[in-house]
Amino acid sequence: MKNRKLTLALICALAIACIGVLAGCLGPGGNANRKPDTYFAQALVQGELDLVYLGEISPELEEAMDEDAQELAAYYEHAMDEAVMIFASYYDLDLSVVDQANIDALNRQLRETYTHVSYSVGDARQEGDVIVVPVTVAPFDVMMRMRDAFPQLSAAWRTDCANRGIDEYSVEAENMWAQYLTLALAHYTNEAGYLASSTIDVRVELDPDGYHRLNDDDYFAVDALVIYYPE
C-alpha cells in the first residue's frame, strides 16, 4: 500500500532555491538608470507582487523593471510553473509521470487560488541608503484546510484505486491523485479564509550589478505568508 505523506522539508528547500515560491523568480529588478526614490520603490514592490501572484502588469512595473509586457508575462508563467512544482512536492505528487493535461488543470486552479491572496503595500520610507516598503499580508489558509483534510483525501483515493482495481504505484493511480488534489484545491479555495495579518518591511537595495531590487530575505518572508504551507 502506498502511503501518501506531506513533505514540508522539500518545500522549504525548493522555496529557498527559488527565493520564494513565486516572488524570487524576477531576478535583479529595477531600472539602473532610475533613481530609487520612494515612489519608484513602492511601485516596484507593488508591481512585482501583482505580477507574480495575479499575473497583472502595470506600466509602472514595466518602467521600474525596464522590461516590456511580454518579458514580464514570461516571469509570471515561470512563477506558476514553480507553484505547481512546490504544491506537487508538498502533497506527494510525482509530476514526472502525470499527464500534461492534468498538470495544466492543476496550474489553472493554482492561478485561480492565487487570485484570492490578500496583501497591501504601504507607503515607502527612506532609511539611510535603503528604502523600506511595508507589506501587510493576511495569509490565505487554503493549504491549512487541505492539510487537515489530507488523511481523508488520501484514504478516498486509495479506496477509489481498490474499487477500480488500479495499482496504487501505477501511472494511472498517480494521475488520479493529481485529479483528486486539483478538485480538493478548487473546493477549499472557495471555503478558505485568512489568518491574522502580519506586516513585513521589504527593503529595496542596490545590488552589486547596479540594479535596485527587493531584498531576498524580505521577499521570501512575504511569499511564505501569502499562501501559507503549514508544517
HELIX and SHEET records of a PDB file:
HELIX    1   1 LEU A    8  CYS A   18  1                                  11    
HELIX    2   2 ALA A   23  LEU A   26  5                                   4    
HELIX    3   3 THR A   38  LEU A   54  1                                  17    
HELIX    4   4 PRO A   59  MET A   65  1                                   7    
HELIX    5   5 ALA A   69  TYR A   90  1                                  22    
HELIX    6   6 LEU A   95  VAL A   97  5                                   3    
HELIX    7   7 GLN A  100  TYR A  114  1                                  15    
HELIX    8   8 VAL A  142  ARG A  164  1                                  23    
HELIX    9   9 VAL A  171  GLU A  191  1                                  21    
HELIX   10  10 ASP A  216  VAL A  226  1                                  11    
SHEET    1   A 3 SER A 118  VAL A 121  0                                        
SHEET    2   A 3 VAL A 130  ALA A 138 -1                                        
SHEET    3   A 3 ARG A 125  GLU A 127 -1                                        
SHEET    1   B 4 SER A 118  VAL A 121  0                                        
SHEET    2   B 4 VAL A 130  ALA A 138 -1                                        
SHEET    3   B 4 SER A 198  LEU A 206 -1                                        
SHEET    4   B 4 HIS A 212  LEU A 214 -1                                        
END                                                                             
